[in-house]
Amino acid sequence: MLLYPSVDDLLERVDSRYSLIMLASKRAHELDAGAKPLLDDYKSPKTIGRALEEIAAGKVMIDPDNEEAI
């Protein structure tokens, strides 16, 4: 179960659950591959949790000009 960040907070940043999952998945893969973290402190030890925290903080967003690439 996802406690932080809440799904409601995340859906304020992304328009659908599908888009949220795709965005978080792509960012988690980037973090696994060694991408630079965008936050100073994370609550989650897992990359998917960290990706969701970055989305909630507004650091990771869907590019509106390239939405079909998601």
C-alpha positions as a Markdown table, in Angstrom:
| # | Residue | x | y | z |
|---|---|---|---|---|
| 1 | Met | 0.0 | 0.0 | 0.0 |
| 2 | Leu | 1.2 | 3.5 | -0.9 |
| 3 | Leu | 1.3 | 5.8 | 2.1 |
| 4 | Tyr | 3.6 | 8.6 | 1.0 |
| 5 | Pro | 3.1 | 10.3 | -1.2 |
| 6 | Ser | -0.6 | 9.7 | -1.4 |
| 7 | Val | -2.2 | 8.8 | -4.7 |
| 8 | Asp | -4.4 | 11.9 | -4.4 |
| 9 | Asp | -1.3 | 14.2 | -4.2 |
| 10 | Leu | 0.2 | 12.4 | -7.1 |
| 11 | Leu | -2.9 | 12.7 | -9.3 |
| 12 | Glu | -2.8 | 16.5 | -8.8 |
| 13 | Arg | 0.4 | 16.4 | -10.7 |
| 14 | Val | -0.5 | 13.8 | -13.4 |
| 15 | Asp | -3.8 | 13.5 | -15.1 |
| 16 | Ser | -4.4 | 9.8 | -14.9 |
| 17 | Arg | -3.2 | 6.7 | -13.0 |
| 18 | Tyr | -1.9 | 5.2 | -16.2 |
| 19 | Ser | 0.3 | 8.2 | -16.9 |
| 20 | Leu | 1.4 | 8.2 | -13.3 |
| 21 | Ile | 2.5 | 4.6 | -13.4 |
| 22 | Met | 4.3 | 5.1 | -16.7 |
| 23 | Leu | 6.1 | 8.2 | -15.5 |
| 24 | Ala | 7.1 | 6.7 | -12.2 |
| 25 | Ser | 8.3 | 3.5 | -14.0 |
| 26 | Lys | 10.5 | 5.4 | -16.4 |
| 27 | Arg | 12.0 | 7.6 | -13.6 |
| 28 | Ala | 12.6 | 4.5 | -11.4 |
| 29 | His | 14.5 | 2.8 | -14.3 |
| 30 | Glu | 16.6 | 6.0 | -14.7 |
| 31 | Leu | 17.4 | 6.0 | -11.0 |
| 32 | Asp | 18.4 | 2.3 | -11.2 |
| 33 | Ala | 20.7 | 3.2 | -14.1 |
| 34 | Gly | 22.5 | 5.8 | -12.0 |
| 35 | Ala | 20.6 | 9.0 | -12.8 |
| 36 | Lys | 21.3 | 11.9 | -10.5 |
| 37 | Pro | 18.7 | 12.2 | -7.7 |
| 38 | Leu | 16.5 | 15.3 | -7.8 |
| 39 | Leu | 15.8 | 15.5 | -4.1 |
| 40 | Asp | 18.1 | 15.9 | -1.2 |
| 41 | Asp | 16.3 | 13.5 | 1.1 |
| 42 | Tyr | 14.0 | 10.6 | 0.4 |
| 43 | Lys | 11.6 | 8.7 | 2.7 |
| 44 | Ser | 11.7 | 5.6 | 0.5 |
| 45 | Pro | 14.7 | 3.3 | 0.1 |
| 46 | Lys | 13.3 | 1.9 | -3.1 |
| 47 | Thr | 13.7 | 3.6 | -6.5 |
| 48 | Ile | 9.9 | 3.4 | -7.3 |
| 49 | Gly | 9.2 | 5.2 | -4.1 |
| 50 | Arg | 11.8 | 7.8 | -4.8 |
| 51 | Ala | 10.4 | 8.3 | -8.3 |
| 52 | Leu | 7.0 | 8.9 | -6.8 |
| 53 | Glu | 8.4 | 11.4 | -4.2 |
| 54 | Glu | 10.1 | 13.3 | -7.1 |
| 55 | Ile | 6.7 | 13.5 | -8.9 |
| 56 | Ala | 4.9 | 14.7 | -5.8 |
| 57 | Ala | 7.6 | 17.4 | -5.3 |
| 58 | Gly | 7.1 | 18.6 | -8.9 |
| 59 | Lys | 10.6 | 17.7 | -10.0 |
| 60 | Val | 9.5 | 15.1 | -12.6 |
| 61 | Met | 6.7 | 15.9 | -15.1 |
| 62 | Ile | 5.3 | 14.7 | -18.3 |
| 63 | Asp | 6.5 | 16.7 | -21.3 |
| 64 | Pro | 3.2 | 18.0 | -22.8 |
| 65 | Asp | 4.8 | 18.2 | -26.3 |
| 66 | Asn | 5.9 | 14.6 | -26.2 |
| 67 | Glu | 3.1 | 12.8 | -24.3 |
| 68 | Glu | 2.9 | 9.9 | -26.7 |
| 69 | Ala | 6.5 | 8.9 | -25.9 |
| 70 | Ile | 5.4 | 7.9 | -22.4 |
